[in-house]
């Protein structure tokens, strides 16, 4: 056993000695292209330099610490063989980042120490003021002071109190400036904690060459803590004009490395999602009393809140907040605040931030504050496994995915006459920005204009006066699939004014895409109950109740408009209850849902009255709620 242990230790030492003898040559690399996914990004770098004969390590330094080592792909050009590729942490860069962080923290401590001295001085000045006030009596209690003594005393008190007040004001002004400086330093520390500008990993390429010469490398890999959210500006001048749609990407990146003058592509793919088709399990049906019921959650139109650290309650700027199961998301501002418009059926938010554990929270109100816990495991994990590619450099393995991505991109790279180019791959759609772009790794959100479309649209107004007396303008776009839109928040502008926010449902299965343009208060709607018609009477063993509602619609706009008005009558789910529609003013009734729909056209200044009458019959022993 001892002999075996000695042999193992000797072999390990020999291997380490051999590894130390292999020459390491740093190559300078440059990021050329970045494909930003909905979550994550693929970085394309190039590096070149001179290699020596024999075995050596080529080091590509200054890379993101969030690099996924399993995604590394290397292609080399030159007379050499790539033997292995792996990633390791760059501890020197980590040390530099730590030194910068410590310098900022030392600055805060210095300011706090000075503030302690200034606060002590304020206390001294307060005591001096109290002492002066306690000795205001001049000449004692028995003898009055002369006019000369009184004037001298007043001059003395005036001069001394003025000195004290002047010094107090100066100290208070310094305290305010110091607090502002500490806030700035604190924000800088938070930003550096979120994503240090000093990269902390490197790629090591082990090569073997018969002779010295030049070498070129093309490297690509995936990084976390980057992505984009689709955003839209929807503008309508009037209902006779086409719709202007500006497609934007709200980009965030906390990779630790700035992207400087790179070619950007935005993909609707998400490499973090599993590619395995789900397995349909057996559906076991049981009695209702043995079935768990999940109550429907309340829907909110929007949600806002603040993202903080659970350890100290400090705001987390640059945190990502996503409506779970959608592409709708945003990035928190420097105070940790966020705001999102919610799609129908949204029930949960997902929040994540560099160095913190992801958190899923339910949307139980219109304000949801989220507290994230530090991910100590992620901060302490230092073990990195290698990933190897073998073969001659002139023909190093290139994946099918790389070929699919690079081939069409070369075709559109020369298209400089337009801002962006849409590339359809087998499973994804990419939008390529023609001009180089720079995005810093500071956690701030950056809006990049992708496309601007002038789209022919038809317009109509919809109103549900039972729930809301405002009319909503709806723009309808046919053949909308050609624009490769994703579900996202949209800012709405109508008649040169901002009218609100909505959701553009790019995941809709309908042939016609409907975009809500918000409220238009130039169309006035009123719904009122006619108490004279609404009666209750007994006939035999049954009760009959009748209801009538009058809906008035007026067009105060300068042009004719088409309006869809929607109301309802109840639908019976009991054979002892009958519902009968009496008068609907030409409205169309859906007997399955009870919805009544009118489509009317109103000229400028015109108004129209609609009537909704129905009757309900039920047993006398029962009670009904009809209002």
Buried (B, 14 or more C-beta within 10 A) or exposed (E): EEEEEEEEEEEEEEEEEEEEEEEEBBBEBEBBBBBBBBBBBBBBBBBBBEBEEEBBBBBBBBBBBBBBBEBBBBBBBBBBBBBBBBBBBBEEBBEBBEEBBEEBEEBBEEBEEEBEEBEEEBEEBEEBBEEBEEEEEBEEEEEEBEEEEEEEBEEEBEEBBEEBEEBBEEBEEEBEEBEEEBEEBBBBBBBBBBBBBBBBBBBBBBBBBEEEEEBBBBBBBBBBBBBBBBBBBBBBEEBEEBBBBBBBBBBBBBBBBBBEEBBBBBBBBBBEEEEEEEEEEEEEEEEEEEEEEEEEEEEBBBBEBBBBBBEEEBBBBBBBBBBBEBBBBBBBBBEBBBBBBBBEEBBBBBBBBBBBBEBEBEBEEEEBEBBBEBBEEEEEEEEEEEBEBEEEBEEBEBEEBBEBBBEBBEEBEEEEEEBBBBBEBEEBBBBBBBEEBEBBBBBBBBEBEBBBBEBEBEBBBBBBBEEEBBBBBBBBBEEBEEBBBBBBBBBBBBEEEEBBBBBBBBEBEEEEBBBBBBBBEBBBBEBEEBEEBBEEEEEEEBBBBBBBBBBBBBBBBEEEBBBBBBBBBBEBEEEEBEBEBBEBBEBEBEEEEBBBBBEBEBEEEBBBEBBBBBBBBBEEEEEBEEE
